[in-house]
Amino acid sequence: MNSLELLLKHTPSWVQLVRNRKVSVQVSCAPRKASGLIAGHYLLKLSLLRGGGVSVAEGEGVSSFPKSCPERHINPDATFCISYGSTEPLIEEHAAIAWWEYLRMFLLHQEYAQKYGVWPLEGGLSHGEAARFQEKMEELAAPLGWKEEILVGMFRSKGWLANSLPKASQRLDRLLNSRTPCPRGCIRQADSNRSIVCRPADADLSAADGKPILRAECPNRSTLERISLLEHRRRKAQNNFIKEIRKDARVCCGTMKYCPLAKTSS
């Protein structure tokens, strides 16, 4: 059983088969929100790839979405990037079920993007290899409750992660000069214990609450530095991805607020 057959075997209730041509199928999709309301109706084409996976795009003659938009995770060939590695071969039942759920969320996120001009923060996914660095950053941030500020930095250009990062070595394998201020804005409280408070640089605390500390003094130095290094690598991978997109002279669709192609399209 190939990947496409496996997907068809586990088609969810919100998907209806329209046409089956063995190596490609057309399906009608009516994804539901958490409230149970239908988010929209879409005609999509699923195609079996030479590598064994399945690609998905809008059906012929349909134009609900831009033909290409990196910020909306639509590739230059009009196929969807519904998740990292979503075109890998599917072998087990749970992988097929997860694939359909990724597609459902992708379609819901498209509706959000069309309305607000940004991709939903909780669904934010860096492009290409940058997604691998993002996953590692989220894993490190979650235990400390930093995940949201990490996502805000990456996808809303706000907070300490969106600012100038500590300088890194040319290989991006270590940070330089630990005697610089903590980038997250950690402070030493002005009390008898002189305790250190680790908080975002833009937190609502006045200068009277304490003095900034050095990165070397941060109580979460190890995690902070690992996240900073990964962000250096993520930015580099992200920029390389956009450079490749620009080579194809793709025109910005104008639907997203922070599209990196907008400058080249004006």
NUBANU-375727 format. One line per field, with one value per residue (C-alpha): residue in three letters; y, x, z. Coordinates in pm, 1 decimal, decimal comma, m for minus. Layout:
N
rest	c(Ala/...) $
v	c(Y/...) $
u	c(X/...) $
w	c(Z/...) $
***
This chain:
266
rest	c(Met/Asn/Ser/Leu/Glu/Leu/Leu/Leu/Lys/His/Thr/Pro/Ser/Trp/Val/Gln/Leu/Val/Arg/Asn/Arg/Lys/Val/Ser/Val/Gln/Val/Ser/Cys/Ala/Pro/Arg/Lys/Ala/Ser/Gly/Leu/Ile/Ala/Gly/His/Tyr/Leu/Leu/Lys/Leu/Ser/Leu/Leu/Arg/Gly/Gly/Gly/Val/Ser/Val/Ala/Glu/Gly/Glu/Gly/Val/Ser/Ser/Phe/Pro/Lys/Ser/Cys/Pro/Glu/Arg/His/Ile/Asn/Pro/Asp/Ala/Thr/Phe/Cys/Ile/Ser/Tyr/Gly/Ser/Thr/Glu/Pro/Leu/Ile/Glu/Glu/His/Ala/Ala/Ile/Ala/Trp/Trp/Glu/Tyr/Leu/Arg/Met/Phe/Leu/Leu/His/Gln/Glu/Tyr/Ala/Gln/Lys/Tyr/Gly/Val/Trp/Pro/Leu/Glu/Gly/Gly/Leu/Ser/His/Gly/Glu/Ala/Ala/Arg/Phe/Gln/Glu/Lys/Met/Glu/Glu/Leu/Ala/Ala/Pro/Leu/Gly/Trp/Lys/Glu/Glu/Ile/Leu/Val/Gly/Met/Phe/Arg/Ser/Lys/Gly/Trp/Leu/Ala/Asn/Ser/Leu/Pro/Lys/Ala/Ser/Gln/Arg/Leu/Asp/Arg/Leu/Leu/Asn/Ser/Arg/Thr/Pro/Cys/Pro/Arg/Gly/Cys/Ile/Arg/Gln/Ala/Asp/Ser/Asn/Arg/Ser/Ile/Val/Cys/Arg/Pro/Ala/Asp/Ala/Asp/Leu/Ser/Ala/Ala/Asp/Gly/Lys/Pro/Ile/Leu/Arg/Ala/Glu/Cys/Pro/Asn/Arg/Ser/Thr/Leu/Glu/Arg/Ile/Ser/Leu/Leu/Glu/His/Arg/Arg/Arg/Lys/Ala/Gln/Asn/Asn/Phe/Ile/Lys/Glu/Ile/Arg/Lys/Asp/Ala/Arg/Val/Cys/Cys/Gly/Thr/Met/Lys/Tyr/Cys/Pro/Leu/Ala/Lys/Thr/Ser/Ser) $
v	c(0,0/331,2/662,5/786,4/462,0/480,8/833,5/731,3/438,5/677,5/970,3/1175,9/1269,9/1625,1/1495,9/1350,1/1174,4/1340,2/1164,5/883,0/839,5/607,6/837,2/1146,4/1215,2/1513,9/1562,8/1807,0/1936,7/2109,1/2143,3/2221,9/2461,6/2364,2/2512,8/2263,8/2527,7/2458,6/2693,8/2672,0/2439,4/2352,1/2137,4/1989,1/1759,5/1494,7/1349,6/1053,2/1163,9/966,1/959,4/782,5/1072,2/1278,4/1642,8/1852,3/2162,8/2330,0/2150,3/2265,9/2586,8/2671,9/2982,3/3017,1/3082,9/3260,6/3045,2/3095,9/3261,0/3168,8/3337,0/3122,5/2811,5/2769,7/2656,7/2806,2/2506,2/2582,3/2278,5/2321,9/2284,7/2152,9/2050,2/1984,0/1658,8/1625,5/1488,5/1197,0/845,8/740,0/387,8/356,3/438,4/702,4/890,2/907,1/1028,3/1293,4/1402,9/1474,0/1669,9/1878,6/1952,9/2050,8/2294,6/2427,8/2516,4/2679,9/2880,6/2994,5/3139,4/3323,8/3452,4/3581,9/3771,6/3912,7/3916,5/3703,9/3331,8/3214,6/3228,3/2876,6/2741,3/2937,3/2731,5/2849,3/2775,5/2480,4/2368,5/2659,8/2457,5/2205,8/2479,0/2616,9/2277,5/2255,3/2609,3/2532,1/2218,0/2420,5/2706,8/2505,3/2391,4/2753,4/2891,4/3083,3/2923,2/3209,1/3474,9/3259,7/3242,6/3615,1/3690,8/3469,1/3550,7/3894,4/4055,2/4152,8/4088,4/4005,9/3729,1/3972,0/4216,9/4199,1/3861,8/3806,9/3781,4/3427,1/3259,3/3229,1/2864,3/2957,7/2698,3/2930,9/3279,1/3539,3/3771,5/3647,9/3979,7/4155,4/4222,1/3930,1/3960,8/3853,5/4141,2/3960,0/4194,8/4186,0/4301,6/4591,0/4414,2/4261,2/3923,3/4079,0/3797,8/3765,4/3784,8/3631,5/3803,3/3928,0/4254,1/4422,3/4309,2/4575,6/4647,0/4989,6/5055,8/5103,0/4732,8/4634,8/4653,1/4452,7/4159,5/4008,5/3702,9/3509,2/3570,6/3462,6/3175,7/3023,8/3094,9/2751,6/2748,7/3115,5/3065,0/2748,2/2924,9/3225,8/3004,1/2817,4/3149,0/3254,1/2931,1/2959,9/3311,6/3201,3/2904,1/3123,9/3386,8/3119,8/2986,3/3331,3/3392,0/3077,9/3188,6/3527,4/3360,7/3250,1/3616,7/3537,5/3833,6/3906,9/3827,3/4122,1/3932,1/3911,2/4192,1/4067,0/3898,9/3909,9/3922,3/4250,7/4468,9/4297,2/4328,4/4702,4) $
u	c(0,0/152,3/119,6/m174,1/m366,8/m295,4/m434,0/m748,1/m797,7/m800,2/m988,9/m1157,3/m1525,7/m1458,2/m1296,1/m1486,5/m1328,4/m1420,0/m1195,0/m940,8/m671,6/m446,5/m141,1/m350,4/m690,9/m919,4/m1090,8/m1345,2/m1257,3/m1477,2/m1254,1/m1422,7/m1305,9/m1289,7/m1641,2/m1767,6/m1837,3/m1714,6/m1428,9/m1478,2/m1496,0/m1186,6/m1116,3/m767,2/m544,0/m328,4/m45,8/182,6/546,4/838,5/994,2/688,8/524,4/219,7/194,7/m119,7/m230,3/m547,1/m739,7/m719,2/m906,2/m940,4/m783,0/m881,1/m517,2/m217,4/m27,0/288,4/351,4/627,9/444,6/138,5/351,3/260,7/561,2/669,5/510,2/177,8/199,6/131,0/384,7/142,2/417,6/789,9/855,4/494,4/603,1/794,3/651,9/370,6/396,7/178,5/m184,6/m103,7/113,8/m174,3/m415,8/m164,4/m117,8/m488,6/m488,0/m193,2/m392,8/m700,0/m498,1/m325,5/m661,7/m782,3/m459,4/m512,8/m847,7/m680,9/m401,2/m646,4/m836,2/m550,0/m248,5/m35,7/1,0/m138,8/137,8/74,1/109,4/422,8/674,8/1010,3/1095,1/1300,1/1585,0/1511,5/1217,8/1458,2/1627,2/1289,9/1181,0/1495,1/1441,3/1084,5/1196,5/1447,8/1206,1/902,5/1024,0/1103,2/774,8/951,6/781,4/542,3/813,6/1027,2/745,1/670,1/1035,6/1048,4/710,5/610,9/957,0/896,6/1082,2/1441,1/1481,4/1396,0/1664,2/2039,6/2163,8/2493,1/2775,4/2858,0/3164,7/3190,1/3082,9/2787,6/2896,8/2955,4/2872,4/3141,7/3202,1/2991,4/3058,6/2790,9/2442,1/2200,7/1995,9/1677,2/1712,6/1786,9/1828,9/1971,5/1709,7/1798,2/1738,4/1947,1/1965,7/2061,8/1871,0/1863,0/1533,0/1518,7/1256,5/1211,8/1386,1/1053,1/878,6/687,1/955,6/1108,8/1480,1/1432,3/1351,2/1712,2/2025,1/2090,5/2327,4/2584,7/2508,2/2765,1/2552,5/2218,5/2064,4/1946,2/2266,4/2300,6/1949,0/1967,1/2292,1/2172,8/1855,8/2057,9/2291,5/1999,2/1836,7/2156,8/2139,1/1763,9/1798,6/2074,9/1871,9/1562,5/1754,0/1899,0/1549,4/1417,6/1716,8/1626,6/1264,0/1372,4/1575,6/1246,3/1138,8/827,5/596,1/456,1/83,4/27,4/m182,2/71,2/207,2/562,4/635,6/1010,7/927,8/736,9/1048,0/1148,1/795,4/750,9) $
w	c(0,0/m104,6/80,5/m123,3/m73,9/299,4/314,5/127,0/362,5/657,6/504,6/780,9/775,7/653,3/331,9/36,8/m262,1/m593,3/m845,7/m819,5/m1085,1/m880,3/m875,3/m800,8/m651,9/m611,2/m278,8/m144,8/200,9/458,3/768,5/1096,3/1363,8/1731,4/1763,2/1507,1/1243,3/889,6/798,7/423,4/125,2/m77,0/m381,1/m350,9/m551,2/m380,9/m590,4/m530,4/m554,8/m696,6/m351,7/m211,7/m30,6/m122,1/m224,4/m192,7/m382,5/m501,1/m772,9/m1134,2/m1205,1/m834,6/m679,5/m315,3/m220,2/m375,6/m625,1/m421,4/m83,9/163,0/451,4/381,8/330,8/m35,2/m238,6/m575,9/m751,0/m573,7/m342,5/28,2/307,2/567,8/811,0/818,9/633,0/515,2/176,0/329,0/263,7/495,9/631,7/940,1/1015,9/1277,9/1026,9/777,9/1046,3/1154,9/790,3/754,5/1079,9/956,2/642,5/843,3/1053,8/741,9/588,9/911,7/926,7/567,9/667,5/958,4/732,7/474,9/744,0/953,6/721,9/956,8/1015,8/1351,9/1610,6/1742,6/1388,2/1304,2/1107,4/975,8/614,2/492,2/717,3/951,0/1085,2/1239,5/1443,9/1547,9/1682,0/1897,1/2025,8/2128,0/2310,0/2510,6/2580,1/2689,3/3036,9/3129,2/2998,4/2722,0/2421,8/2345,0/2360,3/2130,2/1875,4/1911,6/1842,3/1533,4/1376,5/1510,0/1532,5/1895,5/2220,5/2301,0/2042,8/1761,7/1874,5/1819,0/1936,7/2122,6/1870,9/1761,2/1614,2/1236,8/1254,5/1475,8/1731,5/2029,4/2153,1/2210,0/2505,8/2796,2/2975,1/2767,7/2914,4/2926,6/2602,2/2776,1/3022,9/3347,1/3645,0/3994,6/4240,9/4469,6/4800,7/5075,3/4900,4/4565,6/4398,8/4019,9/3834,2/3487,2/3272,0/2913,5/2829,5/2750,0/3068,8/3260,0/3519,6/3579,0/3606,3/3981,4/4015,5/3966,8/3755,8/3436,8/3475,2/3241,9/3032,6/3235,9/3548,7/3402,6/3604,4/3275,5/3086,4/2926,2/2780,9/2682,8/2492,5/2319,0/2204,3/2084,6/1880,6/1728,6/1638,1/1459,1/1257,2/1201,0/1062,8/827,5/699,2/664,7/465,1/235,6/169,7/77,1/m152,3/m345,0/m372,4/m506,8/m782,0/m935,0/m942,4/m742,5/m698,7/m353,8/m340,6/m107,5/145,6/431,9/648,9/696,9/362,6/281,7/m89,5/m59,6/m103,8/m425,2/m564,6/m515,7) $
***
